[in-house]
Amino acid sequence: MSMDEAAGATVGQTWERVPIDAQSVEAPLSQAAVFLVVTVGADDQALATVRETLAGIDDLIKTVGFRDLAGRLSCVVGIGHDLWRRLDTGALPAELHPFRPIQGAKHVAPATPGDILFHIRAERVDLCFEFERLLLAALGDTIRVVDAVSGFRYFDARDLLGFVDGTANPAGSDIPDAALVGREDPDFAGGSYVVVQKYLHDLTAWNATDPGQQQAIIGRTKIDNVELADAGAQEQKSHKTLATIVDEQGVEHDILRDNMPFGSPARGEFGTYFIGYSRRLWVIEKMLERMFIGDPPGSHDRLLDFSTAKTGTTFFAPSRRVLTGLCGD
């Protein structure tokens, strides 16, 4: 289902028939990805170069992707709060603000710099590599790379902890309702709030943990990915339960995850790059609060005892129309 088709679908009263030209937020899980976070220089020339480069993103995707159309090269551009202000558009997406660090009793979700996120995806590593190379060449010294992670698909969409990741993702016509802004913020309809975090895993400690305990922590069986029953009111909640957000009216709110493993056995580096797209930024923020602070407070997500958040940044990925407007075309 294309995003144009989705725009005419009856997804929800506040989203129905909103005209959009969304970026490729809905692209399926790929074999390879690059998560590139950069900051932009303070001078006017840096801003001008960024505008020009972003205006040409679609052309660059075509230039590289034409070499293998089956490689499904795509790139989503997300823009951080401070750069939105510098672009002086006169308006900001309603919920956009910098990532708010979370201090739990035992674990911390840090906030880290980032003006632009480039989420590059393809079925081939070389397509991601070539796109990243040409993109950075175009940006030159007007930007500083603050984080660059190359992710890969691990077996049947598992993380390096051995569990299937992204099972709860919305699918088909449910994607726009979960991931794309609707009529509640019409100037930014078709855009998406994006939160990224880089987690490093202590695989030695994890692999020494009893498989039954691992399953209780995640909330699913390891081999066949069957969802386990929720813990009782007085018991420690699983990662699956803490990451499920239900509002005061009893409505469950989904986000669209495109997490990918990354790492290097030679360096002893094993991680998961979390990336969540959401129509509502508060949904991801609530999920992270429940994980790091706990529900009730003090009862944090036990997955964090094995996985440490190293970064945390918030962006807004505008529709193509808005992105073109930002670039002055």
Helices and strands as residue ranges (DSSP letters): H 3-7, E 32-40, H 44-55, H 57-65, G 69-71, E 74-79, H 81-87, E 102-103, E 108-109, E 116-122, H 125-139, G 140-142, E 143-152, H 174-179, G 186-188, E 192-201, H 203-207, H 211-218, H 239-242, E 245-246, E 252-253, E 256-257, E 260-264, G 265-267, E 269-278, H 281-292, G 302-305, E 307-309, E 313-317, H 320-326
